[in-house]
Amino acid sequence: MRYAFYFDQTRCMSCNSCSVSCKDWNQVNPGPVRWRKVATYKADGGPVAMFNLAMSCNHCEDPACKNACSQNAIIKKDNGIVYVDRTKCIGLQLCITACPFAAPHIAEDKQEPEQKSTWTIAHPMQKCDMCMSRVEKGQKPVCVDACNGHALDFGDYELLRSKYPDAVQLNSSDFPYAYANNTTETGPSMLIKKRTRQLLINNGR
């Protein structure tokens, strides 16, 4: 079992219901830190055509963030979910540098005014955990349930590939604000039904 996300670019309306529901469920206060974000693009050449890309942590098969963390604060479960133990994070931010998808975040005092006594630092890294507590109960991540356009889906990676045969694994050309030249080396658990070549207008951060 390897859980994964599916995203259909042809169905996303950029309503941001996924991003808002994610913040609400995970109690992330208003501010720049967003575990799921929606980026808006236009086609490169020809008539202007707007389309979108909803992104979160991709829970990679070989997560660069986990490999970079010297404190073993990032854990990968047998089902593929990659999550952070915030009590172990000491703020080196090596995970942020390593991640090709800009998934790890560090909040500021204004967005995260209350610190837990179990934390070593004021603001340990945080990111999408695939709504791990919901998945353990047989539910889908809240972003998937909240998507009005049914652009998001979730499930076993191989089953999603069978369900959506026209989808491909996410790569760097689909994610213009990725840091790495070839993001497929991490094995992102993200399948995408693509449209055309993209030119970033608003990177959604």
Backbone as a ProteinNet text record, in pm:
[ID]
protein_1_A
[PRIMARY]
MRYAFYFDQTRCMSCNSCSVSCKDWNQVNPGPVRWRKVATYKADGGPVAMFNLAMSCNHCEDPACKNACSQNAIIKKDNGIVYVDRTKCIGLQLCITACPFAAPHIAEDKQEPEQKSTWTIAHPMQKCDMCMSRVEKGQKPVCVDACNGHALDFGDYELLRSKYPDAVQLNSSDFPYAYANNTTETGPSMLIKKRTRQLLINNGR
[TERTIARY]
83.8	0	88	62	130	25.5	-12	-113.1	-59.7	-150.8	-111.7	-228.7	-195.7	-295.9	-308.2	-426.4	-450	-507.7	-461.7	-512.9	-543.8	-664.9	-709.6	-707.3	-609.9	-597.1	-716.3	-787.4	-899.6	-1023.5	-1024.3	-1142.5	-1126.7	-1003.9	-980.9	-1031.7	-1111.9	-1170.3	-1099.7	-993	-919.6	-1009.1	-1100.3	-1188.2	-1118.5	-1007.7	-927	-998.7	-1105.4	-1172.3	-1077.9	-990.6	-894.8	-799.2	-748.7	-653.3	-718.1	-839.2	-910.4	-948.2	-1000.7	-1040.6	-920.2	-806.2	-682.8	-640.8	-642.2	-604.5	-699.7	-829.1	-929	-912.5	-899.7	-889.5	-762.3	-652.7	-523.9	-492.8	-590.4	-578.4	-453.9	-434.2	-326.9	-385.2	-334.3	-388.4	-367.9	-447.3	-426.6	-283.1	-227.8	-89.8	-28	99.9	165.7	181.9	188.8	204.9	75.1	82.8	-30.7	18.7	-44	-1.8	-44	-153.5	-193.9	-215.4	-162.1	-174.2	-219.8	-283	-329.5	-256.2	-187.5	-115.4	-195.7	-192.3	-265.6	-169.1	-197.5	-109.6	-186.9	-113.5	-175.2	-94.8	-158.8	-91.8	18.2	126.2	240.7	220.4	179.3	154.5	8.5	-38.4	-176.7	-270.8	-400.5	-499.1	-474.7	-501.9	-481.4	-578.9	-527.2	-610	-560.8	-647	-608.9	-634.4	-542.4	-564.5	-480.9	-496	-446.6	-374	-300.8	-231.6	-241.4	-308.6	-320.8	-210.5	-132.1	-13.8	-5.4	47	82.4	210.3	245.4	354.1	314.5	409.8	380.8	415.7	457	479.9	558.9	678	761	803.1	827.1	875	1013.6	1096.3	1228.9	1238.6	1175.9	1162.6	1295.7	1327	1451.6	1453.1	1337.4	1329.3	1371.3	1320.9	1354.4	1503.2	1557.7	1699.2	1789.3	1741.8	1823	1815.7	1713.3	1691.7	1785.7	1872.9	1971.4	1911.9	1791	1728.1	1623.4	1609.1	1507.2	1367.9	1343	1213.8	1108.6	1151.9	1059.2	1050.3	929.8	906.7	821.6	856.2	775.1	711.4	578.8	506.7	506.9	471.2	467.8	367.3	264.7	164	202.8	324.8	374.9	357.8	279.3	259.3	388.3	428.1	547.9	502.4	540.1	495.9	612.9	593	699	662.7	758.2	746	801.6	713.3	755.8	833	824.1	899.2	1048.4	1085	1225.5	1293.9	1216.1	1272.9	1349.6	1472.4	1553.3	1577.9	1508.3	1509.6	1627.2	1693.8	1806.8	1761.4	1638	1576.2	1644.2	1715.8	1775.8	1667.9	1554.8	1443.6	1388	1384.5	1332.9	1422.7	1552.7	1648.3	1640.2	1618.2	1621.1	1494.5	1380.4	1253	1237.1	1215.7	1198.8	1061.5	969.5	833	792.8	886.5	858.6	746.5	745.7	639.2	661.9	784.7	804.9	793	734.1	713.8	757.2	801.5	829.5	742	659	569.6	643.7	582.2	632.6	543.2	587.2	513	367.8	344.8	210.1	115	163.1	76.9	68.3	172.8	175.1	216	124.1	159.6	179.4	120.9	130.1	226.2	321.4	417.5	388.3	407.8	384.8	509.1	488	599.4	688.9	636.7	715.2	807.1	791.4	875	1010.8	1113.1	1248.7	1269.2	1202.8	1213.3	1073.7	1068.5	939.9	852	914.1	835.3	899.2	874.3	926.8	858.3	925.1	872	733.1	651.9	519.5	490.2	404.9	367.2	247.2	197.2	86.7	123.8	30.4	50.8	-55.9	-115.5	-220.3	-341.2	-363.6	-473.3	-466.8	-350.6	-319.8	-427.6	-480.2	-581.3	-711.1	-743.7	-862.9	-841.3	-724.4	-693.8	-698.3	-650.3	-651.7	-793.8	-891.9	-1032.8	-1104.8	-1029.4	-1090.1	-1146.8	-1116.6	-1163.7	-1055.9	-1097.5	-1002.6	-954.2	-839.4	-793.5	-900.6	-906.2	-1013.3	-1011.1	-894.3	-886.1	-959.7	-951.7	-1017.9	-1169.3	-1216.9	-1360.9	-1415.9	-1333	-1379.8	-1378.4	-1315.5	-1298.6	-1431.6	-1483.8	-1613.7	-1611	-1495.9	-1485.2	-1443.8	-1427.6	-1382.2	-1250.6	-1163.5	-1032.4	-930.5	-958.5	-867	-923	-834.1	-871.8	-755.2	-781.4	-682.9	-704.1	-594.4	-604.9	-471.5	-474.6	-353	-297.2	-166.1	-101.2	-135.4	-122.2	-145.7	-293.3	-382.4	-525	-561.7	-499.5	-523.8	-473.4	-359.9	-306.8	-404.7	-467.3	-565.5	-694.2	-733.3	-857	-844.8	-724	-700.1	-582.9	-606.2	-496	-429	-495.7	-435.4	-351.1	-340.8	-261	-115.4	-25.7	117.2	172	287.4	351.3	398.6	380.4	424	573.4	613.7	756.3	782.6	908.2	947.5	881.3	848.8	786.2	643.8	584	449.6	452.5	570.2	583.9	693.4	665.4	770	844.8	786.7	863.2	927.9	948.2	1028.7	1174.7	1248.7	1389.5	1480.2	1442.8	1531.1	1510.4	1611.1	1600.4	1516.1	1520.7	1445.1	1378.8	1257.5	1190.8	1142.1	1135.7	1087	1182.1	1305.1	1400.5	1354.7	1268.3	1217.7	1095.5	1039.6	922.5	798.8	754	636.6	511.2	436.5	310.7	197.8	210.5	116.5	99.2	-22.7	-56.5	-135.9	-109.8	-172.8	-223.3	-345.9	-398.3	-367.4	-276	-222.8	-302.4	-280.4	-335.9	-223.3	-182.3	-81.5	41.7	138.6	256.6	213.5	288.3	247	346.9	293.2	374.3	319.2	401.3	354.5	314.7	195.6	150.9	157.4	102.3	98.3	136	249.9	300.7	227.2	121.4	33.6	87.5	203.1	256.7	196.9
-119.4	0	125.4	211.2	340.2	446.2	525.4	627.2	737.6	796.9	901.8	996.2	1113.9	1210	1202.5	1235.4	1254.7	1393.8	1463.9	1597.7	1611.3	1658.8	1679.8	1829.4	1873.1	2015.2	2068.5	1982.5	2029	2058.3	2017.3	2033.3	2138.5	2178.7	2273.4	2412.4	2472.6	2605	2713.9	2678	2772.9	2836.3	2757.2	2808.8	2810.3	2737.3	2729.4	2660.6	2587.1	2512.1	2410.8	2352.5	2254.8	2319.6	2437	2507.5	2555.5	2610	2661.7	2548.1	2439.5	2326.4	2263.8	2261.9	2208.9	2290.5	2423.3	2509.8	2491.2	2481.9	2469.1	2337.2	2227	2095.2	2083.2	2135.9	2122.8	2238.9	2328.1	2441.7	2525.7	2552.2	2641.4	2781.7	2873.2	3008.6	3081.8	3187	3267.7	3318.4	3315.6	3357.9	3287.5	3309.6	3256.8	3105.2	3039.1	2893.9	2827.3	2750	2672.9	2534	2432.9	2296.5	2254.7	2310.6	2291.8	2428.9	2448.8	2576.7	2554.3	2655.9	2649.6	2755.4	2713.5	2805.2	2825.3	2947.1	2980.8	3006.7	2946.6	2953.8	2996.9	3024.1	3040	2958.3	2925.2	2849.1	2932.5	2868.3	2936.1	2941.6	3059.5	3075.5	3054.6	3119.4	3105.1	3184.9	3162	3232.9	3208.3	3310.3	3297.6	3195	3098.3	2996	2977.9	3003.6	2994	2853	2803.1	2677	2674.1	2571	2572.9	2443.9	2452.4	2335.7	2339.6	2241.2	2230	2138.1	2188	2115	2112.3	2001.7	1990.1	1907.9	1855.8	1758.1	1638.8	1585	1473.8	1336.9	1332	1205.7	1109.2	1155.1	1087.7	946.9	864.9	728.8	731.8	826.9	847.8	994.1	1030.6	1171.5	1239.4	1344.1	1418	1486.8	1530.2	1598	1503.8	1380.8	1280.8	1248.7	1232.8	1199	1310.7	1434.9	1549.5	1577.6	1527.3	1560.4	1480.4	1550.5	1485	1441.7	1487.7	1458.6	1347	1287	1182.8	1231.2	1358.6	1417.5	1391.5	1346.5	1318.6	1167.6	1116.2	971.9	933.8	822.3	767.8	637.9	632	512.3	407.7	285.8	177.5	204.6	285	316.1	436.1	486.6	594.7	733.9	750.2	882.7	930	1052.5	1114.3	1226.6	1218	1319.8	1363.6	1473.7	1528.4	1513.7	1471.1	1471.7	1605.8	1699.8	1837	1848.1	1747.1	1750.3	1726.7	1669.6	1639.9	1747.2	1834.6	1936.2	2041.3	2071.6	2174.6	2294.2	2298.7	2417.8	2434.8	2326.9	2339	2375.5	2342.7	2374.7	2305.5	2198.2	2120.9	2057.7	2026.5	1968.2	2066.9	2193.7	2297.3	2311.2	2307.3	2316	2193.3	2077	1951.2	1925.3	1968.3	1935	2005.5	1931.2	1994.4	2056.5	2035.1	2083.1	2193.5	2246.5	2355.2	2318	2192.9	2146.3	2179.6	2168.7	2201.9	2352.5	2388.5	2529.7	2558.5	2680.5	2731.6	2854	2852.8	2965.4	3075.7	3192.6	3303.7	3322.6	3407.8	3427.5	3468.1	3554.1	3605.2	3494	3400.2	3291.9	3177.5	3158.5	3051	3109.9	3184.2	3256.1	3166.8	3047.3	2958.4	2843.7	2824.1	2714.9	2605.6	2481.3	2370.1	2344.1	2299.2	2275.4	2160.9	2073.9	1959.4	1995.7	2115	2157	2204.7	2175.4	2220.9	2365.4	2406.3	2543.3	2603.7	2734.9	2804.3	2759.1	2735.9	2702.7	2586.9	2463.6	2349	2337.2	2267.9	2252	2188	2228.2	2169.3	2149.9	2052.5	2025	1931.4	1908.8	1814.9	1675.4	1613.2	1474.7	1381.6	1425	1348	1324.5	1415.3	1396.9	1255.8	1224.4	1089.6	1033.6	1116.1	1067.8	1031.1	1102.5	1069.5	940.9	929	811.4	684.6	694	578.7	532.4	623.4	590.5	552.7	541.5	505.6	622.7	745.1	865.2	919.4	1002.5	1068	1198.2	1249.8	1379.8	1486.3	1583.5	1683.1	1765.3	1788	1865.1	1794.6	1662.3	1583.6	1591.6	1575.9	1583.7	1722.9	1825.8	1963.9	2012.8	1940.3	1987.4	1986.5	2106	2118.3	2070.1	2081.7	2042.1	1898.1	1824	1684.2	1672.2	1770.1	1769	1687.8	1661.1	1586.5	1448.8	1352.4	1219.6	1163.9	1055.1	997.9	848.1	775.2	631	563.6	433	358.2	401.5	419.1	471	387.5	257.2	171.3	169.2	175.5	179.6	310.4	420.6	548.9	546.8	481.6	470.9	394.1	292	214.4	293.5	368.2	446.7	563	621.6	737.5	706.7	629.1	586.2	699.7	815.6	928.1	1016.5	980.2	1058.1	1012.9	1105.2	1075.6	1122.3	1070.1	1112.3	1256.4	1333.4	1472.9	1481.9	1580	1605.5	1754.9	1793.8	1933.3	2027.9	1982.9	2071.7	2108.9	2029.4	2059.3	2150	2173.9	2245.8	2350.2	2463.8	2560.8	2619.1	2619.5	2672.1	2561.9	2447.2	2342.5	2385	2336.6	2372.9	2281.6	2156.5	2060.3	2060.2	2012.5	2002.9	1882.8	1776.5	1656.1	1602.7	1647.5	1612.2	1468.2	1401.9	1264.2	1169.3	1211.1	1125.7	1093	1176.4	1150.5	1059	1033	946.5	1004.8	1123.9	1185.8	1100.5	1088.5	1012.8	1105.4	1154.2	1251.5	1224	1190.6	1169.6	1289.8	1331.1	1451.6	1430	1473.5	1479.8	1619.7	1629.8	1759.2	1818.9	1950.1	2019.1	2051	2176.9	2216.9	2271	2319	2382.2	2499.1	2520.1	2618.5	2732.3	2848.4	2963.8	3016	3020	3058.7	3204.9	3231.7	3368.9	3401.5	3312.2	3334.2	3203.6	3201.8	3074	3021.9	3088.7	3033.9	3036.4	3097.7	3100.9	3216.1
0	0	0	-95	-101.7	-135.6	-36.6	-59.7	-150.7	-227.3	-321.6	-346.5	-399.9	-445.4	-597.7	-646.8	-790.8	-809.7	-914.3	-943	-1091.6	-1121.5	-1259.4	-1289.1	-1368.9	-1400.7	-1478.7	-1547.1	-1628.5	-1544.8	-1419.5	-1335.1	-1225.8	-1195.4	-1085.9	-1122.9	-1033.9	-1056	-976.4	-906.9	-822.1	-716.1	-661.8	-556.3	-420.9	-410.2	-288.2	-171.6	-200.9	-94.2	-30.6	-111.9	-59.4	39.6	4.2	89.4	218.8	207.3	324.9	419.2	364.3	448.3	517.1	447.6	505.5	627.2	611.5	724	841.3	810.5	916	991	917.8	980.6	1064.6	1012.7	1081.1	1174.3	1191.2	1283.2	1253.6	1124.4	1080.9	1071.6	1150.1	1154.6	1022.2	996	875.2	866.7	746.6	727.3	608.8	585.9	465.5	462.3	578.4	580.5	536.6	429.5	379	342.3	400.2	370.7	230.4	181.6	41.6	-20	-139.6	-208.7	-352.1	-408.7	-547.4	-628	-732.4	-820.6	-948.6	-1002.3	-1124.1	-1238.4	-1353.8	-1469.9	-1593.7	-1701.4	-1832.7	-1933.7	-2044.5	-2149.2	-2212	-2250.9	-2312.3	-2463.4	-2513.3	-2656	-2690.3	-2797.2	-2839.1	-2751.3	-2764.6	-2682.8	-2534	-2454.1	-2309.6	-2253.4	-2181	-2117.2	-1974.7	-1878.1	-1738.1	-1685.7	-1607.1	-1538.7	-1412.2	-1332.7	-1195.1	-1158.6	-1047	-992.6	-840.9	-784.1	-638.7	-587.4	-492.4	-446.2	-294.4	-243.9	-102.1	-97.4	18.3	24	-62.2	-136.4	-226.8	-168.7	-41.4	28.1	-59.9	-95.2	-194.7	-152	-251.4	-226.5	-162.7	-204	-145.9	-102.8	9.7	47.3	79	3.2	23.8	159.3	205.9	335.8	448.3	443.5	545.7	543.3	424	410.6	461.7	453.6	494.6	644	711.1	852.3	942.6	1011.7	1098.9	1232.7	1263.6	1392.6	1384.5	1266.8	1247.2	1286.3	1258.6	1292.2	1185.4	1068.8	959.1	941	948.9	947.8	827.4	765.1	656.5	702.8	697.5	738.7	627	662.5	564.4	452.6	481.7	380.2	293.6	312.4	229.1	285.2	390.1	448.5	514.4	481.9	539	631.7	759	854.6	941.6	1014.1	1098.1	1245.5	1325.3	1471	1517.5	1544	1572.9	1704.2	1790.1	1915.6	1893.2	1777.6	1748.2	1664.5	1602.9	1513.4	1593.1	1548.5	1614.5	1522.4	1411	1327.3	1234.4	1195.6	1103.4	961.5	928.6	799.2	680.6	706.8	598	510	570.1	495.1	393.3	430.5	340.8	219	241.6	131.3	41.4	101.4	25.8	-54.5	-3.9	-68.2	-202.7	-310.4	-441.7	-462.9	-368.1	-385.4	-287.9	-213.3	-118	-20.7	24.7	113.5	261	315.3	456.7	480.7	595.1	627.9	771.1	793	927.1	947.9	1050	1077.3	1152.4	1157.3	1237	1358.8	1451.6	1576.4	1552.6	1453.8	1429.3	1387.8	1307.8	1260.7	1361.3	1439	1538.2	1672.7	1736.7	1859.8	1981.7	1980	2095.3	2066.3	2156.3	2141.9	2245.2	2205.5	2296.6	2380.6	2502.1	2594.3	2548	2463.2	2415.3	2299.2	2243.5	2131.9	2180.3	2103.8	2135.4	2094.5	1986	1935	1925.2	1902.4	1899.1	1783.3	1667.6	1549	1471.5	1514.3	1439.3	1303.5	1213.4	1077.7	1080.8	984.6	968.9	820.5	790.7	651.5	648.5	527.9	507.4	558.2	630.5	674.8	616.3	504.5	435.2	525.2	621.1	716.4	775.8	830	877.7	970.5	1059.7	1154	1082.3	975.7	896.4	816.9	755.6	674	759.1	882.4	972.5	1004	987.1	1010.4	881.2	771.9	644.7	567.4	612.1	543.6	450.4	355.1	266.5	330.1	287.1	336.4	314.5	403.6	400.6	272.5	215	90.6	-22.6	-26.1	-130.3	-114.1	9.1	34.4	6.8	25.1	9.6	-134.3	-224.4	-362.5	-437.7	-466.6	-533	-678	-742.4	-882.1	-902.8	-792.3	-797.8	-875.3	-852.7	-918.2	-840.1	-714.2	-628.2	-595.9	-587.1	-540.2	-459.3	-389.5	-297.9	-290.8	-276.3	-260.5	-283.2	-301.3	-329.9	-465.5	-471.4	-592.4	-716	-706.3	-822.1	-861.6	-762.8	-794.1	-863.1	-820.2	-886.5	-1030.2	-1052.2	-1188.7	-1278.6	-1223.1	-1300	-1321.6	-1219.8	-1226.6	-1323.9	-1329.2	-1415.8	-1510	-1615.2	-1702.7	-1779	-1788.9	-1859.9	-1768.5	-1641.6	-1546.1	-1548.7	-1516.7	-1510.7	-1376.7	-1340.1	-1216	-1229.8	-1125.2	-1125	-1153.7	-1234.3	-1255.1	-1253	-1268.7	-1249.8	-1348.3	-1469.5	-1567	-1527.2	-1437.5	-1389.3	-1267.2	-1214.4	-1088	-1102.7	-1166.4	-1200.3	-1082.3	-961.6	-850.6	-767.8	-831.4	-768.3	-767.6	-670.8	-657	-738.6	-754	-819.5	-970.6	-1043.9	-1188.9	-1230.7	-1151.8	-1185.3	-1059.5	-1033.3	-908.9	-907.5	-1023.2	-1024.9	-952.6	-926.2	-856.2	-714.7	-656.8	-522.4	-524.5	-641	-651.7	-588.1	-630	-568.2	-582.8	-474.8	-475.8	-519	-640.5	-695.9	-844.7	-882.8	-1023	-1072.3	-1194.7	-1245.9	-1388.1	-1412	-1548.4	-1599.7	-1694.9	-1736.9	-1852.1	-1869.2	-1985	-2082.9	-2092.4	-2189.8	-2119	-2195.5	-2135.3	-2048.6	-1939.8	-1841.3	-1827.6	-1797.4	-1761	-1630	-1528.8	-1396.4	-1392.2	-1341.7	-1319.5	-1170.8	-1092.7	-948.1	-881.5	-811.5	-761.7	-639.4	-597.1	-495.9	-355.7	-331.3	-195.9	-117.2
[MASK]
+++++++++++++++++++++++++++++++++++++++++++++++++++++++++++++++++++++++++++++++++++++++++++++++++++++++++++++++++++++++++++++++++++++++++++++++++++++++++++++++++++++++++++++++++++++++++++++++++++++++++++++

